[in-house]
Amino acid sequence: MLNQKFVIKLALLTLVVTVAAFLIHYERLSNTIRNVTEDLVFPTLTSQIEAIKRIKIVSATGSKTTSFTVIPDGKHWKISEKGGYPARDSAIRETLLGLTELVYLERKTKDPNRHKKLSLRDLKIEGSKATQIILENNDGKIVVDAYFGKRVQNLSGGTPSVYFRQTNDPQTWLVRGELEVRGEILDWLSVVLLSIQRERILKATFNSPSEPTLVLSYNKDMERFDIQGLSKKREVRSRYRVLNVGTIPENLTLQDVRPAKLTPAPNLRSVEWETNDGLVVTLQLAKGKGADNRVWAHIAAEAIDHAKDKVIKEAQQINSRTKGWEFWLGNDVIKKLNETSESLTKEKSAD
């Protein structure tokens, strides 16, 4: 049995250990508190938001630095380097709001040799992973000019942080906020061209002068696309492959865009999608010339007679995004557009 003297000694030892642990924790907490400030990174930005007339993004892609500029166009914004194609309003709003709400958390290194670890090296240095955001106002005055680097997630699910420094200042900081740093131009573009659910598709007609016409129709009962007029001697190679071709307009997005300058080529594939509620969308292809030999798409929509107002409005919205523009859809989509009855089927095996 433990005697009273031993119990007292044990209690005193426990108290000493507890006090020592508290002092260590307090010292760490004090150091953290001294490093933390709730000061806004850009304290005057909120009052200047309405005056912002130019957003420039500079980032490194591989071994070269790329930049693009977003400017207002009435109530919306557009990308200068893409001929004025519309930017996503949500990307503008979230970026500006995110910048106004950034707060300082902790001072970090100001040694340029250590900027690499935080993805904050100067963009002139090959291999830099920083993204520079520059905001200018009506008078051409620079309101924000800063580098943003590695993002740090909050493990408890709270507000994330990001490493930051003013462009001409080597001092780096950890700052907190919901800012999503978008360094790629596609992150700013309104990329969705078509969003037509498969259940609406009455038929999809793929035309080519060198191949028999391919017509797909959606079978609601079987939840699949069927090839119309398929010979009894042939069968589908892969239902999944046919489905991929049929669902092209479900989420058709651009990979690049420019003002239309090519004429659709009659020797290339064209496609017409017709929905069961009267929407007709036509896609025609054109081949680039010279150094840019990519295949570009021209897209137009119309509503057939007696279509409901909702469908008429949908056609108008599609044309507002596509008229006067040509789009590169990516090699995977072009490959799907060029599928044929021959490539999607095979001879039936002998019983």
C-alpha positions in Angstrom: 0.0 0.0 0.0 1.2 3.5 -0.8 2.1 5.6 2.3 1.1 9.2 2.7 4.6 10.6 2.2 5.0 8.8 -1.1 1.6 10.1 -2.3 2.6 13.7 -1.5 5.9 13.4 -3.4 4.1 11.9 -6.4 1.5 14.7 -6.3 4.3 17.3 -6.2 6.2 15.7 -9.0 3.0 15.7 -11.1 2.4 19.3 -10.4 6.0 20.2 -11.4 5.7 18.3 -14.7 2.3 20.0 -15.4 3.6 23.5 -14.7 6.7 22.8 -16.9 4.5 21.6 -19.8 2.2 24.6 -19.4 5.2 27.0 -19.5 6.6 25.3 -22.7 3.1 25.5 -24.3 2.7 29.2 -23.2 6.1 30.1 -24.7 5.2 28.5 -28.0 1.8 30.2 -28.0 3.4 33.5 -27.2 5.8 33.2 -30.1 2.9 32.3 -32.4 0.8 35.3 -31.1 3.8 37.6 -31.7 4.0 36.3 -35.3 0.2 36.6 -36.1 -1.7 39.6 -37.1 -5.2 40.1 -38.3 -4.2 43.1 -40.5 -5.6 43.0 -44.0 -3.0 42.5 -46.7 -4.7 45.0 -49.0 -6.5 47.3 -46.6 -7.7 49.9 -49.1 -8.7 47.5 -51.9 -12.4 47.2 -50.9 -12.9 50.9 -51.4 -11.3 50.7 -54.9 -13.0 47.6 -56.3 -15.4 49.6 -58.5 -12.4 51.4 -60.0 -10.5 48.3 -61.1 -10.3 48.3 -64.9 -7.5 45.8 -65.6 -6.5 42.5 -64.1 -3.2 41.0 -65.4 -2.1 37.5 -64.6 1.4 36.4 -65.1 2.6 32.8 -64.6 5.2 30.3 -65.7 4.3 27.5 -68.1 7.2 25.1 -68.5 10.2 27.1 -69.4 8.4 30.3 -70.5 6.4 33.0 -68.8 2.9 33.7 -70.1 0.5 36.5 -69.3 -3.1 37.5 -70.1 -5.3 40.5 -69.3 -8.9 40.7 -68.2 -10.7 43.9 -68.9 -14.3 45.0 -68.3 -16.9 45.0 -71.1 -20.0 46.7 -69.9 -21.3 44.7 -66.9 -19.1 41.7 -67.8 -15.4 41.0 -68.4 -13.4 39.7 -71.4 -9.9 38.3 -72.1 -7.8 40.6 -74.3 -5.5 37.8 -75.6 -8.5 35.8 -76.8 -10.0 38.5 -79.0 -12.3 39.7 -76.2 -14.0 36.3 -75.5 -16.0 36.5 -72.3 -14.4 35.7 -69.0 -16.3 33.9 -66.2 -17.9 36.6 -64.0 -17.6 34.3 -61.0 -13.8 34.0 -61.5 -13.6 37.9 -61.4 -15.8 38.2 -58.4 -14.1 35.5 -56.4 -10.6 36.8 -57.1 -11.4 40.4 -56.2 -13.3 39.4 -53.1 -10.6 37.0 -52.1 -7.9 39.7 -52.4 -9.9 42.1 -50.2 -10.3 39.5 -47.4 -6.7 38.3 -47.2 -5.1 38.7 -43.7 -1.5 38.3 -42.6 -0.8 35.2 -40.5 3.0 34.8 -40.2 6.1 36.5 -41.4 8.4 34.1 -43.4 11.7 34.3 -45.1 13.1 37.2 -47.0 16.0 35.3 -48.4 15.5 35.0 -52.2 17.4 31.7 -52.1 14.6 30.2 -50.1 11.7 31.5 -52.2 11.7 28.3 -54.2 10.4 26.3 -51.3 7.3 28.6 -51.1 6.8 28.7 -54.9 7.6 32.5 -54.8 10.7 32.8 -57.0 10.8 35.6 -59.4 9.1 34.8 -62.7 12.2 35.7 -64.6 13.8 32.6 -63.1 13.2 29.4 -65.2 11.1 26.9 -63.3 9.3 29.5 -61.1 5.9 28.3 -59.9 4.7 31.7 -58.7 1.6 33.5 -60.1 1.6 37.3 -60.2 -1.6 39.3 -59.9 -1.7 42.9 -61.0 -4.7 45.2 -60.6 -4.9 48.6 -62.2 -7.5 51.3 -61.7 -9.2 53.8 -64.1 -6.1 56.0 -64.0 -3.7 53.2 -64.8 -2.4 53.2 -61.2 -1.3 49.8 -59.9 -3.5 48.9 -56.9 -2.2 45.4 -56.3 1.1 43.8 -57.6 1.9 40.6 -55.8 3.3 37.1 -56.1 1.3 34.1 -54.8 2.8 30.7 -54.3 2.1 27.4 -52.5 -1.3 27.0 -51.1 -1.7 25.5 -47.6 -4.9 23.7 -46.7 -6.3 24.0 -43.2 -6.3 20.4 -41.8 -9.3 21.2 -39.5 -11.3 22.3 -42.5 -11.1 26.0 -41.9 -9.9 28.8 -44.2 -6.8 27.9 -46.2 -3.6 29.9 -46.5 -1.2 30.8 -49.2 2.4 32.1 -49.4 2.7 35.6 -50.7 5.0 38.5 -51.2 4.8 42.0 -52.8 6.4 41.8 -56.3 9.3 44.1 -55.5 9.8 43.0 -51.8 11.7 39.8 -50.9 9.9 39.5 -47.6 7.4 36.5 -47.8 4.3 35.9 -45.7 1.8 33.2 -44.9 -1.6 34.9 -45.5 -5.1 33.5 -44.9 -8.1 33.7 -47.1 -10.4 32.0 -49.6 -8.5 33.4 -52.6 -8.1 30.8 -55.4 -5.1 31.9 -57.5 -5.9 31.1 -61.1 -2.8 31.1 -63.2 -4.2 29.3 -66.3 -6.2 31.3 -68.9 -8.8 28.5 -69.1 -9.6 29.0 -65.4 -10.9 32.5 -66.4 -12.7 31.7 -69.6 -16.4 30.8 -69.9 -15.5 27.3 -71.2 -18.9 25.5 -71.4 -20.3 25.6 -75.0 -23.0 23.0 -74.8 -24.9 21.3 -72.0 -27.5 19.0 -73.6 -28.5 16.0 -71.6 -28.6 12.7 -73.4 -32.3 12.1 -72.6 -33.2 15.1 -74.8 -31.3 13.9 -77.9 -33.7 12.7 -80.6 -30.9 12.0 -83.0 -27.3 12.9 -83.8 -26.3 13.0 -87.4 -22.6 12.8 -88.4 -21.9 13.7 -92.0 -18.8 13.2 -94.0 -18.3 13.1 -97.8 -16.0 10.1 -97.6 -18.0 8.0 -95.1 -21.6 6.8 -94.9 -23.7 9.0 -92.6 -23.7 7.9 -89.0 -27.0 8.5 -87.1 -27.3 7.9 -83.4 -30.5 8.0 -81.4 -31.0 7.7 -77.6 -32.8 4.7 -76.3 -34.4 5.7 -73.0 -35.5 2.2 -72.1 -32.0 0.8 -72.5 -30.3 4.0 -71.5 -27.9 3.9 -74.4 -27.4 5.2 -77.9 -28.3 3.0 -80.9 -26.9 3.2 -84.4 -29.8 3.7 -86.9 -29.8 1.5 -90.0 -27.2 -0.8 -88.7 -26.7 -3.9 -90.9 -27.8 -7.2 -89.5 -24.4 -8.5 -90.3 -22.7 -6.1 -87.9 -22.7 -5.5 -84.2 -21.5 -2.7 -81.9 -17.9 -3.1 -80.8 -18.4 -1.3 -77.5 -21.5 0.2 -76.0 -19.3 2.5 -73.9 -17.5 3.8 -77.0 -20.9 4.6 -78.7 -22.1 6.3 -75.5 -19.0 8.5 -75.5 -19.8 9.7 -79.0 -23.5 10.2 -78.3 -22.9 12.3 -75.1 -20.5 14.8 -76.7 -22.9 17.7 -76.3 -23.6 16.9 -72.6 -20.6 18.8 -71.5 -18.8 20.3 -74.5 -16.1 22.7 -73.4 -13.5 24.7 -75.3 -9.7 24.2 -75.0 -9.0 27.3 -76.9 -10.9 30.1 -78.7 -10.3 32.9 -81.2 -12.4 35.2 -83.4 -13.6 33.1 -86.4 -11.4 33.4 -89.4 -11.6 29.9 -91.1 -14.3 28.6 -93.4 -15.7 25.2 -92.5 -14.3 22.6 -94.9 -16.7 20.4 -96.8 -14.3 17.5 -96.7 -14.3 17.4 -92.9 -16.9 16.0 -90.5 -20.0 18.0 -89.6 -22.6 17.1 -86.9 -26.2 18.0 -86.2 -27.9 17.3 -82.9 -31.6 17.5 -82.7 -33.5 17.3 -79.4 -37.0 16.1 -78.8 -38.1 19.6 -77.7 -37.0 21.3 -80.9 -33.4 22.5 -80.4 -31.0 21.9 -83.4 -27.3 22.5 -82.9 -24.8 22.3 -85.8 -21.1 21.8 -85.5 -18.8 22.2 -88.5 -15.0 21.8 -88.6 -12.3 23.8 -90.3 -8.5 23.1 -90.5 -6.0 25.6 -89.4 -3.2 26.7 -91.7 0.5 27.1 -91.3 2.0 26.6 -87.9 -1.4 26.2 -86.4 -2.8 23.1 -88.0 -5.4 22.3 -85.4 -9.0 21.5 -86.3 -11.4 24.3 -85.2 -15.1 24.0 -84.6 -17.9 26.5 -85.6 -21.1 26.0 -83.6 -24.6 27.4 -84.2 -28.0 26.7 -82.8 -31.7 27.3 -83.8 -35.1 26.3 -82.5 -37.5 24.7 -84.9 -41.0 26.0 -85.5 -43.4 25.6 -82.5 -40.5 25.1 -80.0 -41.3 26.5 -76.6 -39.9 29.8 -75.4 -37.4 28.0 -73.1 -35.9 26.3 -76.1 -35.8 29.5 -78.2 -34.0 31.2 -75.3 -31.5 28.3 -75.1 -30.7 28.6 -78.8 -30.1 32.3 -78.3 -27.8 31.7 -75.4 -25.8 29.2 -77.3 -25.4 31.6 -80.2 -24.4 34.4 -77.9 -21.4 32.2 -76.8 -20.5 30.8 -80.2 -21.4 33.3 -83.0 -18.3 34.9 -84.4 -15.9 32.5 -82.7 -14.1 29.3 -83.5 -13.1 26.7 -80.9 -10.5 24.1 -80.4 -12.2 21.3 -78.6 -9.1 19.1 -77.9 -7.9 16.0 -79.7 -10.1 13.6 -77.7 -13.3 15.3 -78.8 -12.2 15.6 -82.4 -11.5 11.8 -82.4 -15.0 11.1 -81.1 -16.5 13.4 -83.8 -14.7 11.4 -86.5 -16.0 8.0 -85.4 -18.0 6.2 -88.1 -20.3 3.2 -88.4 -17.3 1.2 -89.5 -15.2 2.2 -86.5 -18.0 1.7 -84.0 -19.1 -1.8 -85.2 -17.7 -5.1 -86.3 -18.9 -8.1 -88.3 -21.0 -10.4 -86.2 -19.2 -13.6 -85.2 -20.5 -16.8 -86.5 -22.9 -18.6 -84.2 
